[in-house]
Amino acid sequence: SQARVGKAVSYNELQPGDLVFFGSRYGIDHVGIYVGGGQMVHSPVPGRSVCVESINSSYFGPRYVCARRIY
């Protein structure tokens, strides 16, 4: 439901604070907060620390779905 609130943002217009969503053909299954420079902060899995990672990594790049800007 987070992927349907706020304003849709194109990949080229990402700004720090935008939510970035990732998934597969089964739907969205992960969200991060864009921090700029192609990086996001996210919690990889329960029990692991929050980290900063590229939204263009070999894992996340192909799974990018959309981004939203929440006011």
Buried (B, 14 or more C-beta within 10 A) or exposed (E): EEBEEBEEBEEEEBEEEBBBBBBEEEEBEBBBBBBEEEBBEBEEEEEEEEEEBEBEEEEBEEBBBBBBBEE
